[in-house]
Amino acid sequence: MTFWSDPINFVAQWLRDVFTGWGWNPGLANAITLLLGALVLILFAMLLDIFLVWVERKVVARFQDRLGPNRIGPFGIFQPFADIVKLIIKEDITPAGADKLVYNLAPILSLTSVLLLWAILPLAATIYGTDLNVALLYLVAAGSLGTLSIIMAGWSSNNKYALLGAFRMVAAMVSYEIPMVVALLIPTIITGSMSVKEITLAQGDGGVWFFIAAPLATVIFLISAIAELGRSPFDLNEAESEIVAGFHIEYTGMKFGLFYAGELLHAFTFGGFLAILFFGGYRFFGLENLHPFVGAIIFLVKALIGYWVIMWVKYTVPRIRIDHMLGFNWKFLTPLSLVVLMVTAVLNQVLAGTETWVYALVMFLANVVIGWLTLEALRAYSRSQRKAEEPAVESVAQAAQH
Amino acid sequence: MTAIQIIFILSALVILGAAVMVVSTRNLVHAALYLVATLFGVAVLYAILDATFLTVVQVVVYIGAIAILFIFAIMLTRREMRDQGEQLNKGWGAAALIGLLTFGGLFMLLNNWRGVNATAAALPSGFDGVVELGTALVSTDAFVLPFEVASVLLLAALIGAVYVAGTKK
């Protein structure tokens, strides 16, 4: 291991040696090194977050046929710093009757639940926080902490709109967790492991990117990730036109900033997970073997593309009604994901030991068949719905003639 | 004192302190949030014991589902979040006595057990707890019967809930 081939681990090892050189015991030296590593990772994520504010504002502007921030710096790239200054010098208001401790804890917990996810993101083959063998469940667990933070924010604000927003958000998150977990199980079945590192490796040599073998799971994961993020079309928790801003209505200054930054970073992180689970993570046809940083750049680009798709959906699709949202989940997404899971599990056993291209092709065709049957079933259902409505329309027309 | 012991003592203090607050605070939502802290502390204990799967499931199930359900139930059923009633009932003396006796018994038991001071052996390399657990749950000479019985029970509960909630036509 030299500095050039693996800089991060080289520096970590060097730090360990320095600390033990000072006469510290190896356990403590290791713990301090890991702590510093975690700090660097969080710092990187937060710096990226500042950049994401600019990306989000610029992209939404383009979707809405505007220019977006363009005054401070080239292409307005320093706009986020002006935003930060504004947020910091705003008055910090705690509403009357608010539960102070819970009110102040909620934004911190919200951002923490996102930063926790960075512990398991493999940026490159040798750059990752930790390789958990239950990484995908860890993703769900961090999401449930996010849910908790939102309900805390909504309740402690002492505001009816905030509480309504929190209720809606929790209803969405708890129900969309189910298709998400099922979609996460599909890469697990194909790989045979819940570790994101193993999943990335399985999509490399002698494997295909999983969006070929599991296209439906990719779409289901994307939809449930958007719902988990609470972004449009599932942004009922904010719904400016109905409940003003939902759970963060009462937050001002940097406390609001934490929610906002958390949301952007969360969206980017889910773009990253989409890349890892279904689009090969840091791998790009051997290019990642050049240098760990090349792998990291490939990963970040893929994550940005995933993030861009999430933004694309957000600024194109209007908000849907809450009963439609829950019906879509329970009556469509959950059964579909369970069918896909069962078919994948059975085919995975049947196809064990076959060539990769046979495996990928059969899996893909199975997904196409399931998708086609689903569309046919939906068409038949909507046709029967229209049939049921037609007589009513005719009788109205006859009544009008008389 | 090793790092593990320090983490254990800290999380034990958090668990016990939060558990006392669960039953002593008058604000019901605070009680639920202290319960979350207690459950999170237990998850930390599982993490110390290298039981990664249990750690994560503890957070997903207890914090992500059960605690959220508690908070929902409190918010939807109670108008006043403060409990005004007596915090102790008549049986508190007997309860304290039984609690003390149980604690004393456990203390004696663990004090006489040699394993209490031993450090855990390191896991063999390549040991994957999730794989072991998964295999044990479906192999016939381990837990396949309890696993299936629990599945059937949950399915029955699910169907029962749908039937009770469904509108009759």
Chai-1 contact restraints between the chains, C-beta under 6 A:
chainA,res_idxA,chainB,res_idxB,connection_type,confidence,min_distance_angstrom,max_distance_angstrom,comment,restraint_id
A,N133,B,D128,contact,1.0,0.0,6.0,A-B,restraint_1
A,N133,B,V130,contact,1.0,0.0,6.0,A-B,restraint_2
A,V134,B,T52,contact,1.0,0.0,6.0,A-B,restraint_3
A,V134,B,F53,contact,1.0,0.0,6.0,A-B,restraint_4
A,V134,B,V56,contact,1.0,0.0,6.0,A-B,restraint_5
A,V134,B,V130,contact,1.0,0.0,6.0,A-B,restraint_6
A,L137,B,V56,contact,1.0,0.0,6.0,A-B,restraint_7
A,Y138,B,V56,contact,1.0,0.0,6.0,A-B,restraint_8
A,V140,B,V60,contact,1.0,0.0,6.0,A-B,restraint_9
A,A141,B,V56,contact,1.0,0.0,6.0,A-B,restraint_10
A,A141,B,V59,contact,1.0,0.0,6.0,A-B,restraint_11
A,A141,B,V60,contact,1.0,0.0,6.0,A-B,restraint_12
A,S144,B,V60,contact,1.0,0.0,6.0,A-B,restraint_13
A,S144,B,I63,contact,1.0,0.0,6.0,A-B,restraint_14
A,S144,B,G64,contact,1.0,0.0,6.0,A-B,restraint_15
A,I151,B,I71,contact,1.0,0.0,6.0,A-B,restraint_16
